Amino acid sequence: MFIVSACLVGLSTRYDGSSSSSPLATQFLMKGEAIPLCPEQLGGLPTPRPGCTLIGGDGFDILRGGAKAVNRNGEDVTQKLISGANEVLRIIRAIGVRRVYLKEGSPSCGVEHTDRGWSKGEGTGVTAALLLGKGVEVIGVP
């Protein structure tokens, strides 16, 4: 059993209310092997919602207090992203999951690439950074 970004299994949880279906992730869900979660929703952000980006660093920097996340309206959503990441971690610990598949490029879920300064760049999203720091195996899915 593992966690997968909800948008990867066809759920309309992305910021714009769409999904990013991955055939592999959907197959895992259909076999009962995956639990879909959206860290941004778990942090209290609605769907749809204004897109957001990381300013001043990536998810690791946010967790250290050296960067922030803002949405297209200029609102600081840093604490919402951190809260969602912590909720995912709580769920992982409660059910004993060791592997997580997250949506690459997301400010929450990106593993190798995230949205930084309104463009895709190298870096890790907030949820991915928290989970990696806690020893969870995190795999990015394009």
A tleap script that builds the chain and sets N, CA, C and O, in Angstrom:
source leaprc.protein.ff14SB
mol = sequence {
  NMET PHE ILE VAL SER ALA CYS LEU VAL GLY
  LEU SER THR ARG TYR ASP GLY SER SER SER
  SER SER PRO LEU ALA THR GLN PHE LEU MET
  LYS GLY GLU ALA ILE PRO LEU CYS PRO GLU
  GLN LEU GLY GLY LEU PRO THR PRO ARG PRO
  GLY CYS THR LEU ILE GLY GLY ASP GLY PHE
  ASP ILE LEU ARG GLY GLY ALA LYS ALA VAL
  ASN ARG ASN GLY GLU ASP VAL THR GLN LYS
  LEU ILE SER GLY ALA ASN GLU VAL LEU ARG
  ILE ILE ARG ALA ILE GLY VAL ARG ARG VAL
  TYR LEU LYS GLU GLY SER PRO SER CYS GLY
  VAL GLU HIE THR ASP ARG GLY TRP SER LYS
  GLY GLU GLY THR GLY VAL THR ALA ALA LEU
  LEU LEU GLY LYS GLY VAL GLU VAL ILE GLY
  VAL CPRO
}
set mol.1.N position { 0.853 -1.184 0.000 }
set mol.1.CA position { 0.000 0.000 0.000 }
set mol.1.C position { 0.890 1.235 0.000 }
set mol.1.O position { 1.920 1.272 0.673 }
set mol.2.N position { 0.485 2.235 -0.754 }
set mol.2.CA position { 1.224 3.487 -0.782 }
set mol.2.C position { 0.283 4.646 -1.059 }
set mol.2.O position { -0.879 4.454 -1.417 }
set mol.3.N position { 0.807 5.850 -0.887 }
set mol.3.CA position { 0.073 7.091 -1.135 }
set mol.3.C position { 0.401 7.570 -2.545 }
set mol.3.O position { 1.527 7.411 -3.017 }
set mol.4.N position { -0.586 8.153 -3.211 }
set mol.4.CA position { -0.377 8.735 -4.533 }
set mol.4.C position { -1.099 10.088 -4.575 }
set mol.4.O position { -2.172 10.244 -3.991 }
set mol.5.N position { -0.501 11.061 -5.269 }
set mol.5.CA position { -1.183 12.345 -5.460 }
set mol.5.C position { -2.537 12.082 -6.101 }
set mol.5.O position { -2.630 11.379 -7.108 }
set mol.6.N position { -3.584 12.647 -5.513 }
set mol.6.CA position { -4.945 12.393 -5.983 }
set mol.6.C position { -5.145 12.772 -7.448 }
set mol.6.O position { -5.898 12.107 -8.160 }
set mol.7.N position { -4.486 13.825 -7.900 }
set mol.7.CA position { -4.654 14.244 -9.297 }
set mol.7.C position { -4.139 13.186 -10.267 }
set mol.7.O position { -4.589 13.127 -11.411 }
set mol.8.N position { -3.201 12.351 -9.822 }
set mol.8.CA position { -2.623 11.329 -10.698 }
set mol.8.C position { -3.567 10.175 -10.977 }
set mol.8.O position { -3.346 9.411 -11.916 }
set mol.9.N position { -4.609 10.036 -10.182 }
set mol.9.CA position { -5.561 8.939 -10.406 }
set mol.9.C position { -6.876 9.462 -10.994 }
set mol.9.O position { -7.900 8.781 -10.946 }
set mol.10.N position { -6.836 10.675 -11.546 }
set mol.10.CA position { -7.991 11.212 -12.234 }
set mol.10.C position { -8.927 12.049 -11.393 }
set mol.10.O position { -9.957 12.504 -11.890 }
set mol.11.N position { -8.595 12.268 -10.124 }
set mol.11.CA position { -9.438 13.122 -9.287 }
set mol.11.C position { -9.152 14.587 -9.621 }
set mol.11.O position { -8.001 14.958 -9.852 }
set mol.12.N position { -10.171 15.397 -9.647 }
set mol.12.CA position { -10.049 16.808 -10.039 }
set mol.12.C position { -9.594 17.659 -8.859 }
set mol.12.O position { -10.360 18.463 -8.329 }
set mol.13.N position { -8.350 17.476 -8.456 }
set mol.13.CA position { -7.823 18.149 -7.273 }
set mol.13.C position { -6.752 19.194 -7.583 }
set mol.13.O position { -6.297 19.891 -6.676 }
set mol.14.N position { -6.345 19.314 -8.841 }
set mol.14.CA position { -5.342 20.333 -9.184 }
set mol.14.C position { -5.899 21.729 -8.934 }
set mol.14.O position { -7.109 21.904 -8.790 }
set mol.15.N position { -5.032 22.698 -8.885 }
set mol.15.CA position { -5.436 24.075 -8.576 }
set mol.15.C position { -6.568 24.567 -9.477 }
set mol.15.O position { -7.423 25.335 -9.035 }
set mol.16.N position { -6.579 24.130 -10.731 }
set mol.16.CA position { -7.587 24.603 -11.677 }
set mol.16.C position { -8.797 23.666 -11.774 }
set mol.16.O position { -9.652 23.839 -12.643 }
set mol.17.N position { -8.864 22.687 -10.891 }
set mol.17.CA position { -9.978 21.750 -10.882 }
set mol.17.C position { -9.824 20.605 -11.860 }
set mol.17.O position { -10.766 19.841 -12.071 }
set mol.18.N position { -8.661 20.475 -12.457 }
set mol.18.CA position { -8.420 19.385 -13.401 }
set mol.18.C position { -7.643 18.259 -12.718 }
set mol.18.O position { -7.402 18.300 -11.512 }
set mol.19.N position { -7.258 17.262 -13.502 }
set mol.19.CA position { -6.435 16.173 -12.993 }
set mol.19.C position { -5.225 16.007 -13.911 }
set mol.19.O position { -5.137 16.657 -14.953 }
set mol.20.N position { -4.316 15.154 -13.529 }
set mol.20.CA position { -3.125 14.831 -14.327 }
set mol.20.C position { -2.983 13.320 -14.357 }
set mol.20.O position { -1.975 12.775 -13.909 }
set mol.21.N position { -3.979 12.657 -14.877 }
set mol.21.CA position { -4.041 11.203 -14.809 }
set mol.21.C position { -2.783 10.518 -15.320 }
set mol.21.O position { -2.256 10.847 -16.383 }
set mol.22.N position { -2.325 9.567 -14.541 }
set mol.22.CA position { -1.209 8.709 -14.897 }
set mol.22.C position { -1.755 7.287 -14.986 }
set mol.22.O position { -2.328 6.794 -14.014 }
set mol.23.N position { -1.594 6.619 -16.120 }
set mol.23.CA position { -2.097 5.249 -16.240 }
set mol.23.C position { -1.545 4.320 -15.154 }
set mol.23.O position { -2.274 3.474 -14.636 }
set mol.24.N position { -0.276 4.473 -14.811 }
set mol.24.CA position { 0.321 3.629 -13.781 }
set mol.24.C position { -0.320 3.872 -12.420 }
set mol.24.O position { -0.677 2.922 -11.724 }
set mol.25.N position { -0.468 5.137 -12.036 }
set mol.25.CA position { -1.079 5.463 -10.742 }
set mol.25.C position { -2.525 4.985 -10.696 }
set mol.25.O position { -2.975 4.464 -9.675 }
set mol.26.N position { -3.254 5.160 -11.795 }
set mol.26.CA position { -4.644 4.717 -11.847 }
set mol.26.C position { -4.726 3.201 -11.717 }
set mol.26.O position { -5.635 2.681 -11.069 }
set mol.27.N position { -3.795 2.498 -12.322 }
set mol.27.CA position { -3.747 1.039 -12.212 }
set mol.27.C position { -3.527 0.613 -10.757 }
set mol.27.O position { -4.171 -0.322 -10.282 }
set mol.28.N position { -2.629 1.289 -10.056 }
set mol.28.CA position { -2.398 0.985 -8.640 }
set mol.28.C position { -3.677 1.186 -7.822 }
set mol.28.O position { -4.007 0.374 -6.957 }
set mol.29.N position { -4.394 2.282 -8.111 }
set mol.29.CA position { -5.638 2.561 -7.400 }
set mol.29.C position { -6.672 1.465 -7.669 }
set mol.29.O position { -7.327 0.985 -6.744 }
set mol.30.N position { -6.815 1.078 -8.923 }
set mol.30.CA position { -7.804 0.060 -9.295 }
set mol.30.C position { -7.499 -1.292 -8.645 }
set mol.30.O position { -8.412 -2.080 -8.396 }
set mol.31.N position { -6.240 -1.558 -8.375 }
set mol.31.CA position { -5.840 -2.808 -7.711 }
set mol.31.C position { -5.967 -2.707 -6.197 }
set mol.31.O position { -5.727 -3.687 -5.492 }
set mol.32.N position { -6.340 -1.535 -5.686 }
set mol.32.CA position { -6.463 -1.344 -4.249 }
set mol.32.C position { -5.129 -1.188 -3.539 }
set mol.32.O position { -5.024 -1.441 -2.338 }
set mol.33.N position { -4.107 -0.771 -4.281 }
set mol.33.CA position { -2.765 -0.647 -3.719 }
set mol.33.C position { -2.398 0.789 -3.351 }
set mol.33.O position { -1.357 1.023 -2.737 }
set mol.34.N position { -3.244 1.750 -3.720 }
set mol.34.CA position { -2.893 3.160 -3.511 }
set mol.34.C position { -4.014 3.910 -2.817 }
set mol.34.O position { -5.196 3.630 -3.019 }
set mol.35.N position { -3.615 4.870 -1.991 }
set mol.35.CA position { -4.545 5.778 -1.336 }
set mol.35.C position { -4.285 7.166 -1.914 }
set mol.35.O position { -3.192 7.706 -1.744 }
set mol.36.N position { -5.281 7.759 -2.603 }
set mol.36.CA position { -5.067 9.090 -3.175 }
set mol.36.C position { -5.259 10.197 -2.141 }
set mol.36.O position { -6.232 10.197 -1.387 }
set mol.37.N position { -4.320 11.136 -2.119 }
set mol.37.CA position { -4.386 12.290 -1.222 }
set mol.37.C position { -3.937 13.536 -1.978 }
set mol.37.O position { -3.112 13.458 -2.888 }
set mol.38.N position { -4.483 14.672 -1.598 }
set mol.38.CA position { -4.020 15.957 -2.131 }
set mol.38.C position { -3.536 16.800 -0.957 }
set mol.38.O position { -4.348 17.259 -0.154 }
set mol.39.N position { -2.232 17.009 -0.845 }
set mol.39.CA position { -1.707 17.800 0.273 }
set mol.39.C position { -2.275 19.212 0.336 }
set mol.39.O position { -2.505 19.732 1.428 }
set mol.40.N position { -2.505 19.838 -0.804 }
set mol.40.CA position { -3.013 21.209 -0.785 }
set mol.40.C position { -4.434 21.252 -0.238 }
set mol.40.O position { -4.780 22.162 0.515 }
set mol.41.N position { -5.259 20.277 -0.608 }
set mol.41.CA position { -6.602 20.204 -0.039 }
set mol.41.C position { -6.533 19.881 1.452 }
set mol.41.O position { -7.266 20.464 2.251 }
set mol.42.N position { -5.658 18.960 1.823 }
set mol.42.CA position { -5.515 18.609 3.242 }
set mol.42.C position { -5.045 19.804 4.072 }
set mol.42.O position { -5.305 19.871 5.273 }
set mol.43.N position { -4.360 20.737 3.434 }
set mol.43.CA position { -3.910 21.948 4.116 }
set mol.43.C position { -4.983 23.029 4.196 }
set mol.43.O position { -4.765 24.081 4.798 }
set mol.44.N position { -6.136 22.773 3.592 }
set mol.44.CA position { -7.239 23.719 3.680 }
set mol.44.C position { -7.474 24.576 2.455 }
set mol.44.O position { -8.325 25.465 2.480 }
set mol.45.N position { -6.734 24.329 1.380 }
set mol.45.CA position { -6.946 25.109 0.161 }
set mol.45.C position { -8.114 24.516 -0.631 }
set mol.45.O position { -8.256 23.295 -0.700 }
set mol.46.N position { -8.944 25.366 -1.224 }
set mol.46.CA position { -10.091 24.883 -1.985 }
set mol.46.C position { -9.689 24.419 -3.392 }
set mol.46.O position { -8.560 24.637 -3.832 }
set mol.47.N position { -10.610 23.793 -4.066 }
set mol.47.CA position { -10.444 23.440 -5.471 }
set mol.47.C position { -11.699 23.897 -6.184 }
set mol.47.O position { -12.798 23.519 -5.779 }
set mol.48.N position { -11.576 24.696 -7.229 }
set mol.48.CA position { -10.322 25.265 -7.724 }
set mol.48.C position { -9.786 26.351 -6.790 }
set mol.48.O position { -10.480 26.835 -5.896 }
set mol.49.N position { -8.524 26.714 -7.034 }
set mol.49.CA position { -7.851 27.720 -6.218 }
set mol.49.C position { -6.837 28.447 -7.103 }
set mol.49.O position { -6.429 27.906 -8.130 }
set mol.50.N position { -6.430 29.638 -6.735 }
set mol.50.CA position { -5.384 30.308 -7.508 }
set mol.50.C position { -4.099 29.475 -7.441 }
set mol.50.O position { -3.740 28.958 -6.384 }
set mol.51.N position { -3.419 29.355 -8.569 }
set mol.51.CA position { -2.141 28.654 -8.581 }
set mol.51.C position { -1.166 29.315 -7.629 }
set mol.51.O position { -1.310 30.492 -7.297 }
set mol.52.N position { -0.174 28.558 -7.191 }
set mol.52.CA position { 0.824 29.144 -6.295 }
set mol.52.C position { 2.224 28.776 -6.741 }
set mol.52.O position { 2.423 27.865 -7.545 }
set mol.53.N position { 3.178 29.493 -6.209 }
set mol.53.CA position { 4.580 29.283 -6.530 }
set mol.53.C position { 5.413 29.448 -5.266 }
set mol.53.O position { 4.959 30.026 -4.279 }
set mol.54.N position { 6.625 28.938 -5.310 }
set mol.54.CA position { 7.556 29.068 -4.185 }
set mol.54.C position { 8.492 30.240 -4.477 }
set mol.54.O position { 9.030 30.359 -5.578 }
set mol.55.N position { 8.677 31.095 -3.485 }
set mol.55.CA position { 9.512 32.286 -3.630 }
set mol.55.C position { 10.675 32.206 -2.636 }
set mol.55.O position { 10.465 32.003 -1.440 }
set mol.56.N position { 11.888 32.366 -3.138 }
set mol.56.CA position { 13.054 32.413 -2.261 }
set mol.56.C position { 13.676 31.057 -1.962 }
set mol.56.O position { 14.552 30.957 -1.103 }
set mol.57.N position { 13.240 30.017 -2.655 }
set mol.57.CA position { 13.792 28.693 -2.434 }
set mol.57.C position { 12.775 27.618 -2.744 }
set mol.57.O position { 11.729 27.883 -3.336 }
set mol.58.N position { 13.094 26.397 -2.335 }
set mol.58.CA position { 12.176 25.285 -2.586 }
set mol.58.C position { 11.535 24.821 -1.279 }
set mol.58.O position { 11.583 25.533 -0.276 }
set mol.59.N position { 10.938 23.635 -1.289 }
set mol.59.CA position { 10.244 23.123 -0.116 }
set mol.59.C position { 11.134 22.964 1.101 }
set mol.59.O position { 10.698 23.219 2.223 }
set mol.60.N position { 12.369 22.551 0.898 }
set mol.60.CA position { 13.298 22.433 2.028 }
set mol.60.C position { 13.510 23.803 2.674 }
set mol.60.O position { 13.539 23.926 3.899 }
set mol.61.N position { 13.659 24.829 1.833 }
set mol.61.CA position { 13.840 26.193 2.347 }
set mol.61.C position { 12.598 26.676 3.088 }
set mol.61.O position { 12.709 27.350 4.111 }
set mol.62.N position { 11.427 26.338 2.582 }
set mol.62.CA position { 10.187 26.716 3.272 }
set mol.62.C position { 10.137 26.067 4.651 }
set mol.62.O position { 9.800 26.730 5.632 }
set mol.63.N position { 10.465 24.795 4.736 }
set mol.63.CA position { 10.428 24.098 6.026 }
set mol.63.C position { 11.430 24.675 7.025 }
set mol.63.O position { 11.226 24.582 8.236 }
set mol.64.N position { 12.507 25.269 6.523 }
set mol.64.CA position { 13.501 25.921 7.392 }
set mol.64.C position { 13.138 27.374 7.681 }
set mol.64.O position { 13.828 28.043 8.450 }
set mol.65.N position { 12.062 27.868 7.070 }
set mol.65.CA position { 11.634 29.247 7.291 }
set mol.65.C position { 12.325 30.264 6.406 }
set mol.65.O position { 12.227 31.464 6.662 }
set mol.66.N position { 13.025 29.815 5.365 }
set mol.66.CA position { 13.777 30.735 4.522 }
set mol.66.C position { 13.135 31.063 3.191 }
set mol.66.O position { 13.749 31.737 2.364 }
set mol.67.N position { 11.916 30.603 2.962 }
set mol.67.CA position { 11.213 30.878 1.710 }
set mol.67.C position { 9.725 30.896 2.005 }
set mol.67.O position { 9.301 30.623 3.128 }
set mol.68.N position { 8.937 31.219 0.989 }
set mol.68.CA position { 7.486 31.229 1.199 }
set mol.68.C position { 6.780 30.795 -0.075 }
set mol.68.O position { 7.386 30.687 -1.141 }
set mol.69.N position { 5.475 30.546 0.065 }
set mol.69.CA position { 4.618 30.209 -1.068 }
set mol.69.C position { 3.545 31.285 -1.176 }
set mol.69.O position { 2.926 31.661 -0.181 }
set mol.70.N position { 3.335 31.772 -2.384 }
set mol.70.CA position { 2.290 32.771 -2.611 }
set mol.70.C position { 1.419 32.313 -3.775 }
set mol.70.O position { 1.876 31.610 -4.676 }
set mol.71.N position { 0.145 32.730 -3.737 }
set mol.71.CA position { -0.731 32.394 -4.850 }
set mol.71.C position { -0.803 33.546 -5.836 }
set mol.71.O position { -0.214 34.603 -5.612 }
set mol.72.N position { -1.523 33.340 -6.920 }
set mol.72.CA position { -1.634 34.354 -7.987 }
set mol.72.C position { -2.258 35.656 -7.509 }
set mol.72.O position { -2.091 36.696 -8.147 }
set mol.73.N position { -2.979 35.609 -6.385 }
set mol.73.CA position { -3.561 36.823 -5.816 }
set mol.73.C position { -2.596 37.533 -4.872 }
set mol.73.O position { -2.948 38.557 -4.286 }
set mol.74.N position { -1.382 37.000 -4.716 }
set mol.74.CA position { -0.396 37.597 -3.829 }
set mol.74.C position { -0.537 37.190 -2.372 }
set mol.74.O position { 0.175 37.713 -1.515 }
set mol.75.N position { -1.450 36.258 -2.075 }
set mol.75.CA position { -1.665 35.807 -0.694 }
set mol.75.C position { -0.621 34.762 -0.305 }
set mol.75.O position { -0.287 33.877 -1.094 }
set mol.76.N position { -0.123 34.874 0.895 }
set mol.76.CA position { 0.844 33.916 1.425 }
set mol.76.C position { 0.104 32.631 1.813 }
set mol.76.O position { -0.770 32.650 2.679 }
set mol.77.N position { 0.455 31.529 1.174 }
set mol.77.CA position { -0.181 30.233 1.461 }
set mol.77.C position { 0.827 29.241 2.047 }
set mol.77.O position { 0.599 28.031 2.048 }
set mol.78.N position { 1.928 29.768 2.536 }
set mol.78.CA position { 2.996 28.921 3.076 }
set mol.78.C position { 2.477 27.972 4.148 }
set mol.78.O position { 2.731 26.769 4.082 }
set mol.79.N position { 1.756 28.495 5.130 }
set mol.79.CA position { 1.291 27.653 6.236 }
set mol.79.C position { 0.306 26.584 5.760 }
set mol.79.O position { 0.263 25.489 6.321 }
set mol.80.N position { -0.475 26.890 4.745 }
set mol.80.CA position { -1.413 25.893 4.201 }
set mol.80.C position { -0.640 24.733 3.570 }
set mol.80.O position { -1.015 23.574 3.747 }
set mol.81.N position { 0.430 25.034 2.838 }
set mol.81.CA position { 1.236 23.972 2.237 }
set mol.81.C position { 1.938 23.139 3.309 }
set mol.81.O position { 2.015 21.916 3.199 }
set mol.82.N position { 2.444 23.800 4.334 }
set mol.82.CA position { 3.092 23.078 5.428 }
set mol.82.C position { 2.078 22.219 6.169 }
set mol.82.O position { 2.364 21.070 6.504 }
set mol.83.N position { 0.913 22.759 6.423 }
set mol.83.CA position { -0.137 22.008 7.111 }
set mol.83.C position { -0.539 20.767 6.318 }
set mol.83.O position { -0.685 19.685 6.885 }
set mol.84.N position { -0.716 20.923 5.019 }
set mol.84.CA position { -1.061 19.776 4.172 }
set mol.84.C position { 0.023 18.717 4.171 }
set mol.84.O position { -0.271 17.522 4.211 }
set mol.85.N position { 1.274 19.147 4.126 }
set mol.85.CA position { 2.394 18.202 4.167 }
set mol.85.C position { 2.391 17.424 5.485 }
set mol.85.O position { 2.610 16.212 5.501 }
set mol.86.N position { 2.144 18.126 6.576 }
set mol.86.CA position { 2.094 17.454 7.880 }
set mol.86.C position { 0.935 16.472 7.977 }
set mol.86.O position { 1.064 15.426 8.612 }
set mol.87.N position { -0.206 16.796 7.350 }
set mol.87.CA position { -1.337 15.864 7.345 }
set mol.87.C position { -0.994 14.594 6.578 }
set mol.87.O position { -1.328 13.492 7.011 }
set mol.88.N position { -0.327 14.751 5.443 }
set mol.88.CA position { 0.101 13.574 4.675 }
set mol.88.C position { 1.040 12.727 5.524 }
set mol.88.O position { 0.904 11.504 5.560 }
set mol.89.N position { 1.983 13.353 6.201 }
set mol.89.CA position { 2.908 12.615 7.057 }
set mol.89.C position { 2.163 11.867 8.161 }
set mol.89.O position { 2.494 10.719 8.457 }
set mol.90.N position { 1.166 12.500 8.773 }
set mol.90.CA position { 0.374 11.828 9.815 }
set mol.90.C position { -0.331 10.587 9.272 }
set mol.90.O position { -0.361 9.544 9.925 }
set mol.91.N position { -0.892 10.708 8.080 }
set mol.91.CA position { -1.581 9.573 7.463 }
set mol.91.C position { -0.592 8.458 7.154 }
set mol.91.O position { -0.873 7.285 7.401 }
set mol.92.N position { 0.554 8.820 6.619 }
set mol.92.CA position { 1.599 7.834 6.307 }
set mol.92.C position { 1.995 7.062 7.563 }
set mol.92.O position { 2.100 5.836 7.548 }
set mol.93.N position { 2.210 7.789 8.631 }
set mol.93.CA position { 2.608 7.136 9.889 }
set mol.93.C position { 1.483 6.277 10.456 }
set mol.93.O position { 1.743 5.212 11.017 }
set mol.94.N position { 0.237 6.726 10.317 }
set mol.94.CA position { -0.909 5.983 10.867 }
set mol.94.C position { -1.113 4.648 10.172 }
set mol.94.O position { -1.513 3.670 10.804 }
set mol.95.N position { -0.840 4.602 8.870 }
set mol.95.CA position { -1.091 3.345 8.145 }
set mol.95.C position { 0.178 2.606 7.748 }
set mol.95.O position { 0.112 1.539 7.138 }
set mol.96.N position { 1.327 3.164 8.089 }
set mol.96.CA position { 2.586 2.465 7.861 }
set mol.96.C position { 3.067 2.427 6.422 }
set mol.96.O position { 3.742 1.480 6.017 }
set mol.97.N position { 2.727 3.445 5.648 }
set mol.97.CA position { 3.159 3.522 4.253 }
set mol.97.C position { 4.646 3.883 4.198 }
set mol.97.O position { 5.132 4.683 4.998 }
set mol.98.N position { 5.355 3.286 3.249 }
set mol.98.CA position { 6.788 3.584 3.101 }
set mol.98.C position { 7.134 4.236 1.777 }
set mol.98.O position { 8.238 4.751 1.600 }
set mol.99.N position { 6.174 4.214 0.830 }
set mol.99.CA position { 6.432 4.774 -0.493 }
set mol.99.C position { 5.288 5.694 -0.892 }
set mol.99.O position { 4.120 5.423 -0.615 }
set mol.100.N position { 5.661 6.813 -1.562 }
set mol.100.CA position { 4.694 7.810 -1.992 }
set mol.100.C position { 5.028 8.210 -3.429 }
set mol.100.O position { 6.189 8.435 -3.770 }
set mol.101.N position { 3.998 8.294 -4.258 }
set mol.101.CA position { 4.136 8.774 -5.637 }
set mol.101.C position { 3.468 10.139 -5.710 }
set mol.101.O position { 2.269 10.265 -5.460 }
set mol.102.N position { 4.257 11.172 -6.058 }
set mol.102.CA position { 3.751 12.540 -6.070 }
set mol.102.C position { 3.886 13.168 -7.446 }
set mol.102.O position { 4.751 12.789 -8.237 }
set mol.103.N position { 3.012 14.142 -7.722 }
set mol.103.CA position { 2.985 14.828 -9.020 }
set mol.103.C position { 4.174 15.762 -9.167 }
set mol.103.O position { 4.310 16.744 -8.437 }
set mol.104.N position { 5.022 15.441 -10.118 }
set mol.104.CA position { 6.206 16.255 -10.394 }
set mol.104.C position { 5.785 17.645 -10.862 }
set mol.104.O position { 4.807 17.787 -11.596 }
set mol.105.N position { 6.516 18.661 -10.442 }
set mol.105.CA position { 6.267 20.031 -10.875 }
set mol.105.C position { 5.385 20.842 -9.949 }
set mol.105.O position { 5.323 22.065 -10.068 }
set mol.106.N position { 4.710 20.185 -9.039 }
set mol.106.CA position { 3.809 20.875 -8.114 }
set mol.106.C position { 4.592 21.565 -7.000 }
set mol.106.O position { 5.627 21.054 -6.573 }
set mol.107.N position { 4.111 22.734 -6.513 }
set mol.107.CA position { 4.777 23.385 -5.386 }
set mol.107.C position { 4.657 22.581 -4.095 }
set mol.107.O position { 5.430 22.792 -3.160 }
set mol.108.N position { 3.711 21.679 -4.037 }
set mol.108.CA position { 3.589 20.776 -2.883 }
set mol.108.C position { 4.305 19.464 -3.145 }
set mol.108.O position { 5.082 18.994 -2.313 }
set mol.109.N position { 4.043 18.879 -4.295 }
set mol.109.CA position { 4.418 17.492 -4.544 }
set mol.109.C position { 5.667 17.283 -5.383 }
set mol.109.O position { 6.188 16.168 -5.410 }
set mol.110.N position { 6.167 18.286 -6.059 }
set mol.110.CA position { 7.316 18.098 -6.932 }
set mol.110.C position { 8.499 17.489 -6.193 }
set mol.110.O position { 8.838 17.916 -5.089 }
set mol.111.N position { 9.118 16.501 -6.802 }
set mol.111.CA position { 10.253 15.819 -6.178 }
set mol.111.C position { 11.575 16.399 -6.696 }
set mol.111.O position { 12.453 16.755 -5.911 }
set mol.112.N position { 11.704 16.489 -8.006 }
set mol.112.CA position { 12.918 17.055 -8.595 }
set mol.112.C position { 12.667 18.413 -9.235 }
set mol.112.O position { 13.593 19.199 -9.435 }
set mol.113.N position { 11.397 18.681 -9.557 }
set mol.113.CA position { 11.023 19.948 -10.195 }
set mol.113.C position { 9.774 20.494 -9.523 }
set mol.113.O position { 8.858 19.745 -9.182 }
set mol.114.N position { 9.748 21.802 -9.339 }
set mol.114.CA position { 8.604 22.450 -8.712 }
set mol.114.C position { 8.395 23.808 -9.359 }
set mol.114.O position { 9.181 24.222 -10.211 }
set mol.115.N position { 7.358 24.488 -8.967 }
set mol.115.CA position { 7.083 25.827 -9.475 }
set mol.115.C position { 7.783 26.833 -8.571 }
set mol.115.O position { 7.436 26.991 -7.400 }
set mol.116.N position { 8.778 27.509 -9.141 }
set mol.116.CA position { 9.542 28.504 -8.391 }
set mol.116.C position { 9.537 29.807 -9.161 }
set mol.116.O position { 10.030 29.879 -10.287 }
set mol.117.N position { 8.975 30.840 -8.547 }
set mol.117.CA position { 8.939 32.137 -9.202 }
set mol.117.C position { 8.121 32.130 -10.478 }
set mol.117.O position { 8.463 32.828 -11.433 }
set mol.118.N position { 7.051 31.357 -10.513 }
set mol.118.CA position { 6.108 31.236 -11.625 }
set mol.118.C position { 6.671 30.543 -12.843 }
set mol.118.O position { 6.165 30.732 -13.949 }
set mol.119.N position { 7.711 29.742 -12.666 }
set mol.119.CA position { 8.184 28.896 -13.758 }
set mol.119.C position { 8.677 27.585 -13.167 }
set mol.119.O position { 9.091 27.526 -12.009 }
set mol.120.N position { 8.627 26.548 -13.971 }
set mol.120.CA position { 9.082 25.239 -13.507 }
set mol.120.C position { 10.601 25.243 -13.434 }
set mol.120.O position { 11.277 25.690 -14.361 }
set mol.121.N position { 11.130 24.743 -12.328 }
set mol.121.CA position { 12.567 24.697 -12.164 }
set mol.121.C position { 12.968 23.573 -11.234 }
set mol.121.O position { 12.123 22.896 -10.648 }
set mol.122.N position { 14.249 23.388 -11.110 }
set mol.122.CA position { 14.739 22.362 -10.203 }
set mol.122.C position { 14.376 22.729 -8.774 }
set mol.122.O position { 14.364 23.902 -8.401 }
set mol.123.N position { 14.088 21.731 -8.001 }
set mol.123.CA position { 13.730 21.955 -6.613 }
set mol.123.C position { 12.649 20.987 -6.184 }
set mol.123.O position { 12.070 20.271 -7.000 }
set mol.124.N position { 12.393 20.980 -4.910 }
set mol.124.CA position { 11.465 20.034 -4.297 }
set mol.124.C position { 10.311 20.799 -3.678 }
set mol.124.O position { 10.510 21.849 -3.068 }
set mol.125.N position { 9.095 20.268 -3.837 }
set mol.125.CA position { 7.920 20.869 -3.236 }
set mol.125.C position { 7.891 20.646 -1.722 }
set mol.125.O position { 8.708 19.900 -1.182 }
set mol.126.N position { 6.959 21.289 -1.055 }
set mol.126.CA position { 6.901 21.277 0.405 }
set mol.126.C position { 6.609 19.877 0.956 }
set mol.126.O position { 7.308 19.418 1.859 }
set mol.127.N position { 5.603 19.202 0.433 }
set mol.127.CA position { 5.269 17.858 0.926 }
set mol.127.C position { 6.397 16.885 0.639 }
set mol.127.O position { 6.792 16.111 1.511 }
set mol.128.N position { 6.917 16.920 -0.582 }
set mol.128.CA position { 8.020 16.021 -0.934 }
set mol.128.C position { 9.221 16.258 -0.013 }
set mol.128.O position { 9.854 15.303 0.434 }
set mol.129.N position { 9.534 17.512 0.268 }
set mol.129.CA position { 10.672 17.832 1.131 }
set mol.129.C position { 10.467 17.289 2.544 }
set mol.129.O position { 11.379 16.704 3.127 }
set mol.130.N position { 9.277 17.483 3.087 }
set mol.130.CA position { 9.006 16.985 4.434 }
set mol.130.C position { 9.134 15.468 4.486 }
set mol.130.O position { 9.766 14.926 5.393 }
set mol.131.N position { 8.539 14.788 3.520 }
set mol.131.CA position { 8.572 13.324 3.522 }
set mol.131.C position { 9.984 12.784 3.308 }
set mol.131.O position { 10.393 11.832 3.973 }
set mol.132.N position { 10.720 13.381 2.394 }
set mol.132.CA position { 12.105 12.954 2.183 }
set mol.132.C position { 12.926 13.134 3.451 }
set mol.132.O position { 13.750 12.283 3.788 }
set mol.133.N position { 12.705 14.231 4.146 }
set mol.133.CA position { 13.413 14.500 5.396 }
set mol.133.C position { 13.065 13.518 6.509 }
set mol.133.O position { 13.816 13.375 7.474 }
set mol.134.N position { 11.931 12.847 6.374 }
set mol.134.CA position { 11.496 11.859 7.377 }
set mol.134.C position { 11.786 10.426 6.922 }
set mol.134.O position { 11.343 9.470 7.559 }
set mol.135.N position { 12.518 10.282 5.836 }
set mol.135.CA position { 12.932 8.951 5.389 }
set mol.135.C position { 11.907 8.186 4.556 }
set mol.135.O position { 12.056 6.983 4.345 }
set mol.136.N position { 10.882 8.867 4.086 }
set mol.136.CA position { 9.891 8.217 3.225 }
set mol.136.C position { 10.434 8.155 1.807 }
set mol.136.O position { 11.044 9.117 1.341 }
set mol.137.N position { 10.226 7.042 1.110 }
set mol.137.CA position { 10.599 6.929 -0.292 }
set mol.137.C position { 9.598 7.732 -1.114 }
set mol.137.O position { 8.405 7.428 -1.101 }
set mol.138.N position { 10.064 8.744 -1.824 }
set mol.138.CA position { 9.198 9.621 -2.596 }
set mol.138.C position { 9.608 9.546 -4.063 }
set mol.138.O position { 10.769 9.763 -4.410 }
set mol.139.N position { 8.635 9.236 -4.916 }
set mol.139.CA position { 8.885 9.079 -6.353 }
set mol.139.C position { 8.048 10.116 -7.093 }
set mol.139.O position { 6.838 10.208 -6.889 }
set mol.140.N position { 8.694 10.890 -7.947 }
set mol.140.CA position { 7.994 11.890 -8.739 }
set mol.140.C position { 7.428 11.285 -10.013 }
set mol.140.O position { 8.095 10.512 -10.702 }
set mol.141.N position { 6.185 11.649 -10.317 }
set mol.141.CA position { 5.517 11.172 -11.526 }
set mol.141.C position { 5.225 12.379 -12.407 }
set mol.141.O position { 4.571 13.322 -11.962 }
set mol.142.N position { 5.703 12.366 -13.659 }
set mol.142.CA position { 5.468 13.523 -14.552 }
set mol.142.C position { 3.997 13.758 -14.816 }
set mol.142.O position { 3.640 14.686 -15.542 }
savepdb mol mol.pdb
quit
